[in-house]
Amino acid sequence: MTAQKAYLYLNGYSGLTYTDIANLTGRTLSATEQALITDLISDYEDFIARQCKRQFVIQSKDVPAVAQDYFETADAGKYRYYYFNLPIKIVTKILLDGNVIYDATQQTNQITLGVDFYVYTDYIQFVTPPQSALDNHNALEIHYTIDKFWGNDVVLGIKRSVAETFLGGQYGGKDVNQLNTSGFSVSFNNNLPVYIKSIIRNYKKIVL
């Protein structure tokens, strides 16, 4: 499993492939169209994650799949640290000055969960602030996994968006709002689909 920087967005979480879009649209896709749809799926996954300002990937793409490890670097010397992602499932590892001071897989650590620090859905609380022996700047590194917080509405939203963008490809992916054949004019709808707006509204991380 490869640890991922918390703020560098991952995609692939919907599990959709070009076959799903082909089944939805009832079309037989050429190799070029398959590649295009694969890119569109990835783009929409990235778009939703960035708009919501949080990761959606729960498991890595390894076989067998394992919980995706995220990590954040912060200045040492503080009591509380808020995570970029949420909800946090497990804090797997904590490093100070590059040295591991806590590892969830080990029984012996320099600090103890539930004694020296506490893990909450969106932050970690230390009883005594960890202090660097060198320089507190970016001296602390926290690794964690996240719980799944999204539902099938995300998959459906991506599927519909990709299908509509693909079918509207002759118009640059825009939805046709009005077509006037007598005057040969076409007007487009530049707004995000309602269901994509709903997904972003439901899952966007609120920064207090």
C-alpha positions in Angstrom: 0.0 0.0 0.0 1.3 3.4 -1.0 0.8 6.3 1.5 -0.9 9.3 -0.2 -0.6 12.9 0.7 -4.0 13.9 2.1 -4.5 16.9 -0.3 -3.5 15.2 -3.5 -6.8 13.8 -4.8 -7.2 10.2 -5.8 -9.8 8.9 -8.3 -11.2 5.5 -9.2 -13.5 5.4 -6.2 -16.8 5.0 -8.2 -15.7 1.7 -9.7 -17.3 2.8 -13.0 -15.9 1.7 -16.4 -16.8 2.5 -20.0 -18.9 -0.7 -20.0 -21.3 0.9 -17.5 -21.8 3.9 -19.7 -22.2 1.7 -22.8 -25.0 -0.2 -21.0 -26.6 3.0 -19.9 -26.6 4.6 -23.4 -27.3 1.4 -25.3 -24.3 2.0 -27.6 -21.5 -0.1 -28.8 -18.3 1.9 -28.2 -15.2 2.1 -30.4 -11.8 1.9 -28.8 -11.5 5.7 -29.1 -14.8 6.2 -27.4 -13.9 3.7 -24.6 -10.7 5.7 -23.9 -12.7 9.0 -23.9 -15.3 7.7 -21.4 -12.5 6.3 -19.2 -11.0 9.8 -19.1 -14.4 11.4 -18.4 -15.1 9.1 -15.5 -11.7 10.0 -14.0 -12.3 13.7 -14.6 -15.7 13.7 -12.9 -14.4 11.8 -9.9 -11.6 14.4 -9.6 -14.1 17.3 -10.0 -16.4 16.0 -7.2 -13.5 15.4 -4.8 -12.1 18.8 -5.4 -15.4 20.6 -5.1 -16.1 18.7 -1.9 -12.5 19.3 -0.7 -12.0 15.8 0.6 -10.9 12.3 -0.5 -13.5 9.8 -1.6 -11.1 6.8 -1.9 -11.5 4.4 1.0 -9.5 1.5 -0.3 -6.4 1.3 -2.4 -6.4 -0.3 -5.8 -4.2 -3.2 -4.6 -5.3 -6.7 -5.0 -6.6 -7.6 -2.4 -7.7 -4.1 -1.6 -6.5 -2.6 1.7 -7.5 0.6 3.5 -6.0 3.6 1.8 -3.3 5.3 3.9 -3.3 9.1 4.0 -0.8 11.3 5.7 -0.4 15.0 6.7 2.6 16.9 7.7 2.2 19.7 10.4 4.2 21.8 12.8 4.8 20.1 16.1 4.1 21.7 19.4 0.3 21.9 19.3 -2.4 20.2 21.3 -4.9 19.7 18.5 -4.6 18.9 14.8 -7.6 19.0 12.4 -7.4 16.6 9.4 -7.8 17.5 5.8 -10.0 14.5 5.3 -12.9 13.1 7.4 -14.4 11.0 8.9 -11.2 9.5 10.3 -11.4 5.8 11.0 -8.0 4.9 12.4 -4.8 6.8 13.1 -2.3 4.3 11.8 1.0 6.0 12.5 2.6 9.1 14.0 6.1 10.3 13.2 8.1 13.0 15.0 11.4 14.2 13.4 11.0 11.3 11.0 10.9 8.7 13.8 7.9 6.6 14.5 6.4 7.4 18.0 3.1 5.5 17.4 2.2 2.6 15.2 -1.2 1.0 15.4 0.3 -2.4 14.5 2.8 -2.3 17.3 2.1 -3.0 21.0 5.0 -0.9 22.3 5.0 2.8 21.4 6.4 6.0 22.8 2.9 7.4 23.1 -0.4 5.5 23.8 -3.8 5.9 22.1 -6.4 6.8 24.7 -3.7 8.0 27.2 -1.4 10.4 25.4 -3.6 11.3 22.5 -7.2 10.8 21.4 -8.7 10.4 18.0 -11.9 12.0 16.9 -13.8 12.1 13.6 -12.1 15.3 12.4 -9.2 15.9 14.7 -6.5 14.4 17.0 -6.0 15.7 20.5 -2.7 15.4 22.4 -2.5 15.5 26.2 1.0 16.9 25.9 2.0 18.6 22.6 4.7 16.6 20.7 7.9 18.7 20.6 10.6 18.4 18.0 14.2 18.0 19.2 15.3 19.9 16.1 12.7 22.3 14.7 8.9 22.1 15.1 8.3 23.2 11.5 6.8 20.3 9.6 8.2 17.9 12.3 5.0 15.9 12.8 3.5 13.4 10.3 0.2 11.8 10.9 -1.1 8.8 9.0 -4.7 7.7 9.0 -7.5 5.8 7.1 -11.0 7.1 6.5 -14.5 5.7 6.8 -16.9 5.6 3.8 -19.2 8.5 4.0 -20.8 8.6 0.5 -23.5 6.5 -1.1 -24.7 5.3 -4.5 -25.8 8.8 -5.3 -22.2 9.6 -6.2 -21.9 6.7 -8.6 -25.2 7.5 -10.2 -24.2 11.2 -10.6 -20.9 10.3 -12.2 -22.6 7.8 -14.5 -25.3 10.3 -15.7 -22.8 13.1 -16.1 -20.4 11.0 -18.2 -23.2 9.7 -20.3 -24.6 13.1 -21.0 -21.2 14.7 -21.7 -20.4 11.8 -24.1 -23.7 12.0 -25.9 -23.3 15.8 -26.1 -19.8 15.6 -27.5 -20.8 17.2 -30.8 -21.6 20.4 -28.8 -18.4 20.3 -26.7 -20.1 18.4 -23.9 -22.7 21.1 -23.3 -26.4 20.3 -22.8 -28.7 21.6 -25.5 -31.2 23.9 -23.9 -33.1 25.0 -27.0 -32.8 24.1 -30.7 -34.4 26.4 -33.3 -34.3 24.6 -36.7 -36.0 27.4 -38.6 -33.4 29.9 -37.6 -30.7 27.3 -37.2 -29.8 28.5 -33.7 -28.8 26.4 -30.7 -28.7 27.6 -27.1 -26.8 25.7 -24.3 -27.3 25.1 -20.6 -24.0 26.0 -18.9 -25.2 25.1 -15.4 -24.1 22.0 -13.5 -26.8 19.3 -13.4 -29.0 19.4 -10.4 -27.8 16.0 -9.2 -24.1 17.0 -9.3 -25.0 20.1 -7.3 -26.8 17.9 -4.8 -23.8 15.6 -4.4 -21.5 18.6 -3.8 -23.9 20.1 -1.4 -24.4 16.8 0.6 -20.7 15.9 0.9 -18.7 19.2 0.8 -16.4 19.6 3.7 -17.4 22.6 5.8 -14.4 24.5 7.1 -15.3 26.3 10.4 
